[in-house]
């Protein structure tokens, strides 16, 4: 539930105001579920309930940023991170996206390198990801330049895009805000979407790490069609229609687009 609350909050903050109907459609859940989630967000002081929906409350970015999300579903994200890291070939040059899940990928890569399964050259798009890899044996760490976004501590903007265009990667491990059969891979900000678009172009292959709450969701900014990515690593609940009904149509669309889905 915590990850769905984060997705709901991002949708509301992006629009300023969101209706129950629109949130239910974008999240693939019932309006009753949305009402409960909005009540929980209002109790935390993050949104204000209004007739038919909710409006964003002016809060520091850190209130819904990396630090607030880092502990949510940590065990689940650790499984995803280890499954994704296991797919990286020794000696590969990897670009790791910003995000809470990619921190777990970074830690798993560092563990592999320390166990003699490397080396790895890893470029990163987020400061917490860099911190997880700094001074780790068997890891050559490259921090891509750019502006650090307050709260998220991700690197974005034209400088980041310009640096990426000068580099090539064996693999891009991308985090994502949302994915659906209709909208493809999408993000909540234009800045994040723009960086991911360039990163996909500069990598020979790509995989996405995302928990099941992101499946069946449509965010604001398009990143790429489904077939732009080779693999998705998600959690086991994605295959359970009772736990994640919104994910099922998206899983079918991913398979039709020849995206390999791995559940950790």
N, C-alpha and C positions, 0 to 999 in steps of 0.2 A: 504493500500500500504506500510506503514512504516514497518510492520512486514515482508512483503515479501522482502523488501529491506534488512532487517537484515538477513533473511534466505539466500538470494542471496550472500550477503557479506561473510557469514560464509562458504558457499560452495566454493567461490573463494579463501578465505584465507586458507582453508583446503588443496586445491589442488595446490595453488600457481598461477595457470593459469587455466582458464575454457573457453570452447568454447560456442558459442551461442547455438549450437545444444544440447550439454550436459546439459546446464542450463535449456533450454526449456523442455527437457525430465524429468529432476529431479523435476522441479517446476510444470510441467503440464500446462504450458502456452505457448503462441506463441513466436516465435523468435522476432517478433516486440515488444511484451511486454518486453522481456528481454532487447532488445536494449534501450528502454526508461528507464528501471530500471538502466542499466549500465551507461547511461548518467547522471542520478541523483546521482549515487554513485561517478562518476568521478567528478561531480561538487562539491561534498563535500570533494574531495581529498582522497577518500578511495580506489579507484581502478584506474587503467590506462587502457583505451581502446586500444586494439590492433586489428589487422586484424582478424576477425572471433570470437572475444571474449574479454576477459579482464584478466589482471594480478593484483595480490595483491600489494598494496603499503605498505611499511614498516611503520606501525603506532603503537603507544602505544596501549596495549590491551584495555585500557580504552576508546579508540575511538569507539569501538564497544562492549563495555562491559556493565555491569549492569546499570551504571549511564546514559549511552547514551540511553538505551532502556526503562528506568523506566517510562518515561512519555508517551511512545507510546501506543495508544489505551487504556488509563487508564480506561475509563468508561466501555469499553467492558470487560477488564480483571477484573474489579470490579464485574461485573455481573457473570462472570465465577467463581470468588472466592467465592462469596456469595452462589451460587448454590452448589458448591462443599462442602463448610463448612456446609451447611444444611444437608448433607448426613452423617455427623459424629455423632455417637451415644454419648450421655453424658457418661462420665467416660472412654471413649476410650483412648487408647494409640496410638498416631498418629506419623508417620514419614513424615515430610514435606521436599520435595526436594528443591533444590536451584532454583531460577528463579524469574522473575518479576511477573508472574502470581501467584506463590505460596505466594508471599508477600500479595497479596489480599486475598488469602485463610486464611493466618495467621491473618490478621486484622479482617476478618469476624468471625473467631473462637474466637478471643479475645472479640469481641462484644457480641457473644453468651454467653461466660463465664461470662462477666460482668452483663448480663441480668439474670443470674441465671440458664442458660441452660447447664452448665458444671457439674462438672469440666472436664478439659482435661489435659492429659499428652502429651506434644508435643516435640518430638526430631526434630532437624532441621539440614539441610545440607548446609545452607547458612547464612552468617552473617546478610544481610538485613532482612531475615526472622526472625532471632533471635531478632533483634532490634524491630520488630513489635510486638513481644510477651513478651519482657522483662518487668518485674514488673507489669504485667497485672493480676488483681484478677481472681482467678478460673483457672489459667493456671500454670501448673508445666512445666517449660522449661528445656530441656536437649539439650546442644549444642554438637553435635557429633564431636569428634576430627578429626584432619587431617590438611593438608596444604591448606591455603587459596589461591586460584588462583587469581593472579593479574587481576584487572579489573572486573572479574566476582564475586569475593568475595564468591565463592562457596568452599565447603570443599571436597577435593578429595585426591586420593592417597592410598597407602597401609595401612596407619594408620586408615583412615576413614573406609576402608573395614574391617579391623581387629576389630574395635569397633562395627560395625554393626553386625558382626557375633556373638557377645556376647549378643545381644538384640533381642527381638521379639516384633512385633507390631500388633495391631488390623488392622491397615490400613496404607498403603503407598500411599501418594498423590504425584504422579510423574509428573514433567514437562517433556516435550519432544521436541527435535529439529525437528523431522520429523516422519511421519507415512505414510505407503502406503501398499496396498494389497500385493505387491511383496516383499518388504523388511521388513515388520512389523514395530516395533518401533525402531527408530535409532537415533543416536546422532552424533555430529560433532567432538567429541574427544574421544579417547580411554579411557581417565581417567573418563569422565562423564559416558560413557557406562558401565564401570566396576563397578562403585559405584551403579548405578541403578540396575544392574544385582543382586548384593548382596542384595540390599534393597528389591527387589521383592521376593527373597527367604525367607527373614526374616519376611514377613508380611502375615497375614492370608487372607487379601484381598487387592485389589489395585484399584485405579482410576487414570486416567490421566487428567490433565488440560492443554488444548492447544487451541489457537484460530484457526480459520479455515485455516489460511495461512499455517499451518504445515501439513495439510491433502493433500496427494498426492505427498509428497516430500520424496526423498530418501537421507539420510545423509550418512556419511562415515562409522560409527561404528554401528554394529548391537547391539541392546539391548535385544530384545526378540521377539518371534512371537506374532501375534495379540492376540491370546487366553490366553496369560499370564496375561492379564489385564481384570478386570471385567467391568469397566465403563470408558467412556470418557465424560468429560464435556467440551463442546466447545461453540461457539457462533452461533447465529441464521443464519448467512450468510452461514454456512456450508451446509444448506439444499437448498440454492438458486443456481441452476446450472448456472445462468447468472453471479452471483457475484463470485462464486468459482467453476468453471467447473472441476478443478483438484481434488476437494474433493469428487465428486460423486462416482467414482469407489471405492475409499477408504471407504466411508460410507457403500457401499454394502458389501465390504469385511469384515468390522468390524461386520456387522450384521450377516454375514455367520459364523463368528468366535464366535458368541454369546456374543459380547461385547455390553453392553447397552450404547447407545449414547443419552446424554441429551444436549439440546441446550438452553443456557441461554440468 
